[in-house]
Amino acid sequence: MLGLEHLQVPGPVLAVGNHISHLDPVYSAVFLRKSGRWPHIMAKASLWKIPVVGPILKATQQIPVERGGGRGQVGLDAAIEALHEGKLVFIYPDGTISRDPEHWPMRPRPGVAALALSVPDLRVVPVAIWGTQEIVPPYAGKFRPWPRKDVIVAAGPPVPLDDLRGMEHDTRVVRDASIRIMTAVRDLLAEIRDEPAPVEFYDPKKAERMAKRAAGS
């Protein structure tokens, strides 16, 4: 566990992480708790319907986020309220496990920028995780604990966004903030993977279009 000092600060913190396995929330929660602060993790609302899991999520004040149909705003509002109260909120901006074949973060979504620019004096801290994809491979539904694998979780310095906070949150500003945040996450991931990061973010829709064109050629 690296970089906990970036979370051990007073006031609101938005921690932003990459997502490569169903096991990520467990390791991320333990990591965030090690900072001495109580994390409020944004997660898909369907988890609250699972016996045992749902009551635990509710009791620990995690934040449910509905998917589709514009229903996600309720979750965003709850996260913004928590940040205004000076709490630590954690989000996976990808919204799902990365579909990048090499497990890099995908093209940024605007939701993370809406949170990042919503609260004055908010620290936006990148968090990267690596190794969980070897224990529970994404989209494979298998559990492979042996042989034992190493998992690395790290936090990096806050993302500089002060120059954007006083501006109107138009499409350009939101896009710029989103790219800055996910670039920080990607670069931190590259550091703990000890390999160069890709120049462009993976876009699943673009990849799907290219696959269809290739199949039709």
WORA-V433611 format. One record per residue. N is the residue number from 1. RES is the residue in one letter. SS is DSSP state (helix for helix, strand for strand, loop for the rest). PSI is psi in radians with two decimals (999 if undefined). OMEGA is omega in whole degrees, -180 to 180 (* if undefined). Layout:
BEGIN
n=<N	N>
res=<RES	RES>
ss=<SS	SS>
psi=<PSI	PSI>
omega=<OMEGA	OMEGA>
END
This chain:
BEGIN
n=<1	2	3	4	5	6	7	8	9	10	11	12	13	14	15	16	17	18	19	20	21	22	23	24	25	26	27	28	29	30	31	32	33	34	35	36	37	38	39	40	41	42	43	44	45	46	47	48	49	50	51	52	53	54	55	56	57	58	59	60	61	62	63	64	65	66	67	68	69	70	71	72	73	74	75	76	77	78	79	80	81	82	83	84	85	86	87	88	89	90	91	92	93	94	95	96	97	98	99	100	101	102	103	104	105	106	107	108	109	110	111	112	113	114	115	116	117	118	119	120	121	122	123	124	125	126	127	128	129	130	131	132	133	134	135	136	137	138	139	140	141	142	143	144	145	146	147	148	149	150	151	152	153	154	155	156	157	158	159	160	161	162	163	164	165	166	167	168	169	170	171	172	173	174	175	176	177	178	179	180	181	182	183	184	185	186	187	188	189	190	191	192	193	194	195	196	197	198	199	200	201	202	203	204	205	206	207	208	209	210	211	212	213	214	215	216	217>
res=<M	L	G	L	E	H	L	Q	V	P	G	P	V	L	A	V	G	N	H	I	S	H	L	D	P	V	Y	S	A	V	F	L	R	K	S	G	R	W	P	H	I	M	A	K	A	S	L	W	K	I	P	V	V	G	P	I	L	K	A	T	Q	Q	I	P	V	E	R	G	G	G	R	G	Q	V	G	L	D	A	A	I	E	A	L	H	E	G	K	L	V	F	I	Y	P	D	G	T	I	S	R	D	P	E	H	W	P	M	R	P	R	P	G	V	A	A	L	A	L	S	V	P	D	L	R	V	V	P	V	A	I	W	G	T	Q	E	I	V	P	P	Y	A	G	K	F	R	P	W	P	R	K	D	V	I	V	A	A	G	P	P	V	P	L	D	D	L	R	G	M	E	H	D	T	R	V	V	R	D	A	S	I	R	I	M	T	A	V	R	D	L	L	A	E	I	R	D	E	P	A	P	V	E	F	Y	D	P	K	K	A	E	R	M	A	K	R	A	A	G	S>
ss=<loop	strand	loop	helix	helix	helix	loop	loop	loop	loop	loop	loop	strand	strand	strand	strand	strand	loop	loop	loop	loop	loop	loop	helix	helix	helix	helix	helix	helix	helix	helix	helix	helix	helix	loop	loop	loop	loop	strand	strand	strand	strand	strand	strand	helix	helix	helix	helix	helix	loop	loop	loop	helix	helix	helix	helix	helix	helix	helix	loop	loop	loop	strand	strand	strand	loop	loop	loop	loop	loop	loop	loop	helix	helix	helix	helix	helix	helix	helix	helix	helix	helix	helix	helix	loop	loop	loop	strand	strand	strand	strand	loop	loop	loop	loop	loop	loop	loop	loop	loop	loop	loop	loop	loop	loop	strand	loop	loop	loop	loop	helix	helix	helix	helix	helix	helix	loop	loop	loop	loop	loop	loop	strand	strand	strand	strand	strand	strand	strand	strand	loop	helix	helix	helix	helix	loop	loop	loop	loop	loop	loop	loop	loop	loop	loop	loop	loop	loop	loop	loop	loop	strand	strand	strand	strand	strand	strand	strand	loop	loop	loop	helix	helix	helix	helix	loop	loop	loop	loop	loop	helix	helix	helix	helix	helix	helix	helix	helix	helix	helix	helix	helix	helix	helix	helix	helix	helix	helix	helix	helix	helix	helix	helix	loop	loop	loop	loop	loop	loop	loop	loop	strand	loop	helix	helix	helix	helix	helix	helix	helix	helix	helix	helix	helix	helix	helix	loop>
psi=<2.11	2.55	0.38	-0.45	-0.41	-0.28	-0.32	1.08	2.68	2.75	3.12	2.44	2.29	1.92	2.32	2.15	2.80	2.81	1.98	-0.07	2.70	-0.25	-0.22	-0.82	-0.58	-0.90	-0.67	-0.74	-0.76	-0.76	-0.85	-0.68	-0.54	-0.34	-0.22	-0.02	2.71	2.09	2.50	1.77	2.26	2.20	2.81	2.38	-0.44	-0.40	-0.46	-0.23	-0.09	2.24	2.50	-0.93	-0.84	-0.92	-0.62	-0.77	-0.71	-0.77	-0.54	0.13	0.72	2.94	1.95	2.44	2.08	2.62	2.45	2.70	0.38	0.18	-0.15	-0.23	-0.57	-0.77	-0.71	-0.73	-0.69	-0.68	-0.73	-0.72	-0.76	-0.70	-0.69	-0.44	0.07	0.36	3.01	2.05	2.45	2.39	2.52	1.76	-0.49	-0.44	-0.17	3.05	2.38	2.39	0.05	2.23	-0.44	0.17	0.47	2.78	2.63	3.12	2.31	2.54	2.75	-0.34	-0.68	-0.60	-0.65	-0.70	-0.81	-0.56	0.07	-0.34	2.18	2.57	0.39	2.31	2.22	1.94	2.11	2.46	2.29	2.48	2.49	2.35	-0.45	-0.48	-0.30	-0.40	-0.85	1.62	2.44	2.34	0.24	-0.42	0.43	2.65	2.06	1.29	-0.34	2.50	2.77	2.36	2.60	2.40	2.25	2.29	2.32	2.56	2.56	3.12	2.67	2.56	2.23	2.03	0.05	-0.59	-0.28	-0.30	-0.62	0.02	2.78	2.35	1.17	-3.07	-0.70	-0.78	-0.75	-0.76	-0.75	-0.79	-0.76	-0.77	-0.73	-0.78	-0.86	-0.45	-0.69	-0.72	-0.80	-0.76	-0.62	-0.69	-0.73	-0.64	-0.80	-0.39	-0.30	0.85	2.73	2.51	2.68	2.68	-0.66	2.67	2.52	2.28	1.85	-0.61	-0.73	-0.72	-0.66	-0.74	-0.75	-0.65	-0.68	-0.72	-0.71	-0.64	-0.51	-0.14	999>
omega=<-173	172	-179	-179	179	178	-175	-178	177	176	-175	177	172	177	-173	-174	171	-174	-175	-177	175	-180	-176	-177	180	-180	-180	180	178	180	-178	180	178	179	-177	179	179	-178	174	-172	176	-177	-178	-173	-178	179	-180	180	-178	178	-179	-179	-178	179	178	179	180	-178	-179	174	172	-170	179	179	177	180	174	174	179	-177	-178	-177	180	178	178	179	179	179	178	178	179	179	177	178	176	-175	176	-180	180	-178	168	-177	178	-180	-180	176	-178	177	175	-179	-179	174	174	177	-179	-180	-175	174	-175	-175	-179	178	178	177	-174	-176	-172	-173	178	176	179	172	176	-172	177	176	-180	179	-179	178	-180	-179	177	-179	174	-178	180	175	-180	178	-179	179	-175	-177	-177	-6	-175	179	175	175	179	173	-177	173	-179	179	179	179	180	-179	-174	-178	-179	-172	-177	-177	174	-175	178	-175	-177	-179	179	179	-179	180	-180	-179	179	-177	-177	174	178	178	-179	-178	176	177	178	-180	-178	174	-178	176	-178	178	176	-179	-178	175	178	178	-176	179	178	179	179	178	-179	179	179	179	180	-180	-178	-178	*>
END
